[in-house]
Amino acid sequence: MTADDLRPADRPTFYFIGVSTGKSSIMRVFPAWAEHLGLGDVPIVGIDCKVHDDAEVYRRVVSFLKEDANSLGGLVTTHKIDLLKAARDLFDELDEYAELLGEVSCISKRGGKLRGHAKDPITSGLSMEAFVPRDHWRRTGGEICLLGAGGSSLALTLHIMQKYQKADWPSRIVVTNRSTPRLEEMERIHGKVNPGIPVEYHHCPEPAQNDQVVNGLKPYSLVVNATGLGKDAPGSPLTDAARFPENGLVWEFNYRGDLLFLEQAKAQQKERSLTIEDGWLYFIHGWTRVIAEVFDIDIPTSGPEFEKLSEVAARARRGAAPG
């Protein structure tokens, strides 16, 4: 549905605010998780907004969640920064990450108050460390290249800057973006929290400019597609001329869509000895952290119960339609 279709819920309801929510595996996964976790008969409802939608649309969505008694809250993707910018005054509480990053990825209620949370610094860190050992940078001297300067990239850098000891820092972080405002905002926030990691910010409106950045990375570096290209819009931030770093790590934040960036990496995997990760584990961590917050329950981030939730999600995903 869209913001124009919102109607009072007739039972406790959980929401997903995105772009093409009906295509997400969460529409199959959440009911399976709800049953496994004993949440009861709680449906998930998708609310689709255009990328960088009008402020009034975001305000309408947040006002609805605040005022409707059966609307429990939900997850926000793609619109995290724009939604908070448009509707900050409607929130009664924001957590420290939401305040610092200027974004909301989770909306919940407690004691009649509408609360906004930025979960990405937690979920991106959990996801990265599942396939990149924390001592990787110490052992290899590798760098991190983030293609895209949106909320997910900012959150990942925040996790590294606040949680890693100097010995485990990457030798450099390079961030590229098609426009300058997000780069400038990221640089401003880094000025508050960066303990000394070298960071470069590159305005790269064309994929060939991203190619140049990636081609200059050291071996063992991590390259991340955080642009949304491949899911929210078709394509890749790179051309086929880009050369991933030898023995490098490649992380596609998306898990669905045309995933061209992922295919480009796979085409070089053997030759360049690449370790490749898609966004599925990020999906698991992102959703379980939000569900834990909205429903006020404990969901572990590792161990047997987390593995069981991952298995439940994988089974439900296999039953979902392609895309």
PEPEJO-V213997 format. One record per pair of residues at least 6 apart in sequence whose C-alpha atoms are under 8 Angstrom apart, sorted by sequence separation. I is the first residue (numbers start at 1). J is the second residue. If there is no record, write none. Layout:
# PEPEJO-V213997
i;j
I;J
I;J
This chain:
# PEPEJO-V213997
i;j
21;27
34;40
65;71
98;104
108;114
109;115
136;142
137;143
177;183
204;210
229;235
230;236
268;274
269;275
291;297
292;298
299;305
300;306
34;41
65;72
107;114
108;115
146;153
176;183
229;236
252;259
269;276
292;299
299;306
34;42
49;57
65;73
107;115
108;116
175;183
229;237
107;116
160;169
214;223
252;261
265;274
106;116
107;117
227;237
252;262
266;276
289;299
31;42
105;116
106;117
265;276
288;299
31;43
104;116
105;117
106;118
225;237
31;44
104;117
105;118
106;119
30;44
103;117
104;118
105;119
187;201
262;276
103;118
104;119
105;120
250;265
262;278
285;301
27;44
85;102
101;118
84;102
85;103
98;116
183;201
84;103
98;117
183;202
83;103
84;104
93;113
95;115
97;117
98;118
183;203
81;102
82;103
83;104
92;113
93;114
94;115
95;116
97;118
223;244
244;265
81;103
91;113
92;114
93;115
94;116
95;117
97;119
80;103
81;104
91;114
92;115
93;116
94;117
95;118
180;203
231;254
234;257
235;258
236;259
238;261
255;278
22;46
58;82
59;83
66;90
80;104
90;114
91;115
97;121
173;197
175;199
179;203
221;245
230;254
234;258
235;259
236;260
237;261
240;264
244;268
248;272
250;274
252;276
254;278
255;279
21;46
58;83
62;87
80;105
91;116
172;197
173;198
174;199
175;200
176;201
177;202
178;203
179;204
220;245
223;248
228;253
231;256
232;257
234;259
235;260
236;261
243;268
247;272
248;273
249;274
250;275
251;276
252;277
253;278
254;279
255;280
21;47
144;170
149;175
171;197
172;198
173;199
174;200
175;201
176;202
177;203
178;204
179;205
219;245
220;246
221;247
222;248
223;249
224;250
225;251
226;252
228;254
230;256
231;257
234;260
235;261
246;272
247;273
248;274
249;275
250;276
251;277
252;278
253;279
254;280
284;310
21;48
51;78
52;79
55;82
59;86
63;90
143;170
146;173
148;175
149;176
170;197
171;198
172;199
173;200
174;201
175;202
176;203
177;204
178;205
210;237
211;238
215;242
218;245
219;246
220;247
221;248
222;249
223;250
224;251
225;252
226;253
230;257
231;258
245;272
246;273
247;274
248;275
249;276
250;277
251;278
252;279
14;42
16;44
18;46
19;47
20;48
51;79
55;83
58;86
59;87
62;90
76;104
77;105
124;152
142;170
143;171
144;172
145;173
146;174
147;175
148;176
149;177
169;197
172;200
174;202
176;204
177;205
178;206
210;238
211;239
214;242
215;243
217;245
218;246
219;247
220;248
221;249
222;250
223;251
224;252
225;253
230;258
231;259
244;272
246;274
247;275
249;277
251;279
255;283
12;41
13;42
14;43
15;44
16;45
17;46
18;47
19;48
53;82
58;87
76;105
138;167
141;170
142;171
143;172
144;173
145;174
146;175
147;176
148;177
207;236
214;243
215;244
219;248
220;249
222;251
224;253
230;259
245;274
253;282
284;313
12;42
13;43
14;44
15;45
16;46
17;47
18;48
19;49
52;82
56;86
75;105
76;106
138;168
141;171
142;172
143;173
144;174
145;175
146;176
147;177
148;178
207;237
208;238
211;241
212;242
214;244
215;245
229;259
230;260
244;274
11;42
12;43
13;44
14;45
15;46
16;47
17;48
18;49
19;50
55;86
59;90
75;106
76;107
120;151
121;152
124;155
125;156
137;168
138;169
143;174
145;176
162;193
206;237
207;238
208;239
211;242
214;245
230;261
13;45
15;47
17;49
19;51
55;87
74;106
75;107
120;152
124;156
136;168
137;169
138;170
150;182
154;186
158;190
161;193
162;194
207;239
211;243
73;106
74;107
135;168
137;170
149;182
161;194
162;195
73;107
74;108
121;155
125;159
134;168
137;171
149;183
161;195
176;210
208;242
73;108
120;155
121;156
124;159
125;160
158;193
72;108
73;109
120;156
158;194
161;197
225;261
72;109
121;158
122;159
149;186
121;159
1;45
3;47
1;46
2;47
3;48
1;47
2;48
3;49
1;48
2;49
66;114
103;151
101;151
101;154
3;57
101;155
6;61
15;71
3;60
13;70
14;71
15;72
17;74
3;61
6;64
12;70
13;71
14;72
15;73
16;74
17;75
18;76
9;68
11;70
12;71
13;72
14;73
15;74
16;75
17;76
18;77
19;78
8;68
9;69
10;70
12;72
13;73
14;74
15;75
16;76
17;77
18;78
9;70
16;77
18;79
8;70
9;71
17;79
8;71
147;210
257;323
256;323
145;214
81;151
80;151
145;217
153;226
143;217
152;226
143;218
142;218
145;221
147;223
150;226
141;218
142;219
143;220
144;221
145;222
146;223
147;224
148;225
149;226
150;227
142;220
143;221
144;222
145;223
146;224
147;225
148;226
149;227
140;219
141;220
142;221
143;222
144;223
145;224
146;225
147;226
148;227
140;220
142;222
144;224
146;226
147;227
101;189
100;189
147;237
131;277
127;281
127;282
126;282
124;282
127;285
123;282
126;285
123;285
124;286
123;286
120;286
123;289
119;286
119;289
119;290
126;301
106;290
108;293
109;294
108;294
106;293
107;294
106;294
20;232
75;287
19;232
75;290
74;290
74;291
74;294
73;294
72;294
72;295
24;256
39;295
33;309
33;312
32;312
33;313
32;313
29;312
29;313
32;316
29;316
28;316
29;317
28;317
25;316
26;317
28;319
25;317
28;320
25;320
24;323
23;323
